[in-house]
Amino acid sequence: MSRISFVTKIAVTAAFTVGAAVAVAPTASATNGNKVFNCWGQYFSTSWQQTCGSAGASKTGLYHTVGTCTAETDNEITVARGQGSNSVRHGEDCIFNVSSAVTDYTGG
């Protein structure tokens, strides 16, 4: 076995190892806030959103979500939803961190 083929094998093995590590790198996972009529706030590290389950909002009306930001002013959104609405609405990102996303139903 020549030295070049041995070095090539090591390089190829290293490339596959690095590629496999990148392929299984963890993705950001969401933390869910309280659920109100099948809708809730969801937050990651600095971003957050209001979402509903696949069946959508179970009640027509206004859904208000507050993204609680660390060391800055909280951000909030109010979404008018019809029954069955399941769109995702993104809130304004926090600069440092989101610690919660609390949703309430304010009626129709």
C-alpha positions in Angstrom: 0.0 0.0 0.0 1.5 3.4 -1.0 1.6 6.3 1.4 -0.6 8.4 -0.9 -3.5 6.0 -0.9 -3.3 5.8 2.9 -3.4 9.6 3.3 -6.2 9.7 0.8 -8.2 7.1 2.8 -7.7 9.2 6.0 -8.8 12.4 4.3 -11.9 10.7 2.8 -12.8 9.1 6.2 -12.4 12.5 7.9 -14.6 14.2 5.3 -17.4 11.6 5.9 -17.1 12.0 9.6 -17.4 15.8 9.4 -20.3 15.5 6.9 -22.1 13.1 9.2 -21.6 15.4 12.2 -23.1 18.3 10.2 -26.0 16.2 9.0 -27.1 15.3 12.6 -26.5 18.7 14.1 -29.5 19.7 16.3 -32.0 22.2 15.1 -33.7 24.8 17.2 -36.7 23.4 19.0 -39.7 25.5 20.0 -41.1 25.9 23.5 -44.9 26.2 23.5 -46.7 28.7 25.7 -50.3 28.3 27.0 -53.0 27.1 24.7 -56.1 29.1 24.1 -58.9 27.7 21.8 -56.2 25.6 20.0 -53.8 28.6 19.5 -50.6 29.4 21.4 -47.4 31.3 21.4 -44.2 29.5 20.5 -40.7 30.7 21.2 -37.1 29.8 20.3 -34.0 31.7 21.5 -34.7 35.2 20.2 -37.7 34.6 17.9 -41.4 33.8 18.7 -44.7 33.4 16.9 -48.4 32.8 17.3 -49.6 29.6 15.8 -52.6 27.2 16.0 -53.0 23.5 15.7 -53.8 21.8 12.4 -57.6 22.1 13.0 -57.1 25.9 13.5 -58.6 28.2 16.0 -61.7 26.7 17.6 -63.3 30.2 18.2 -63.5 33.3 15.9 -61.9 36.4 17.5 -58.8 38.3 18.5 -55.8 36.3 19.8 -53.2 38.4 21.6 -49.7 37.0 22.2 -46.9 38.7 24.2 -43.3 37.6 23.6 -41.5 38.4 26.8 -38.0 39.6 26.0 -35.0 39.6 28.4 -33.5 43.0 29.2 -35.7 44.9 26.7 -39.3 45.9 26.0 -41.7 42.9 25.4 -43.1 42.5 21.9 -46.7 41.7 21.1 -49.1 40.9 18.3 -52.9 40.6 18.0 -54.2 38.4 15.3 -57.9 38.3 14.1 -58.7 34.7 13.5 -61.7 33.0 12.0 -62.7 29.5 13.2 -60.3 27.1 11.6 -57.5 29.6 11.0 -54.1 28.0 11.5 -51.7 30.5 10.0 -48.4 31.2 11.7 -47.8 34.9 12.6 -44.3 35.9 13.5 -43.7 38.4 16.3 -40.8 40.9 16.3 -37.6 39.2 17.4 -36.0 40.0 20.8 -32.4 41.1 20.8 -31.2 39.0 23.7 -33.6 36.2 24.6 -37.3 35.3 24.7 -38.4 33.8 28.0 -42.1 33.2 27.3 -44.9 33.7 24.8 -48.3 34.1 26.5 -51.5 34.1 24.5 -55.0 35.3 25.5 -58.3 35.5 23.7 -59.7 39.0 23.7 -63.0 38.2 22.0 -64.6 39.0 18.7 
